[in-house]
Amino acid sequence: MLYPGEQEDVQMRAKSGDRVVTHGRTVGRHDRTAEVVEVLGEDGAPPYRVRTEDGHETVLSPGPDTVVEHRDEPR
C-alpha cells in the first residue's frame, strides 16, 4: 500500500537495442533519444552505454525524466 506522496519503487531495466528517451524539461527543449549499446549495470539496470542519433557514444545514468522503450514493444 502506498501512502499519499509516496511513489512505487520501480527499477529501470533495459537491454542492448532498446531506446532511451530523455524528455525535454523546458519549453523549446526536444526529447533526446539514444540506442542502448551496452548495459553496464546488473540485470539490465543503469548505467548504459548509449549511441545518439548523430553517432556519439556516452555512458548514461538516466534520471526520472528518462524512459526505456523496449525493442519488442510497439512505438
C-alpha positions, 0 to 999 in steps of 0.5 A: 500500500502506498501512502499519499506522496509516496511513489512505487519503487520501480527499477529501470531495466533495459537491454542492448537495442532498446531506446532511451528517451530523455524528455525535454524539461523546458519549453523549446527543449526536444526529447533526446533519444539514444540506442542502448549499446551496452548495459553496464549495470546488473540485470539490465539496470543503469548505467548504459552505454548509449549511441545518439542519433548523430553517432556519439557514444556516452555512458548514461545514468538516466534520471526520472525524466528518462524512459526505456522503450523496449525493442519488442514493444510497439512505438 
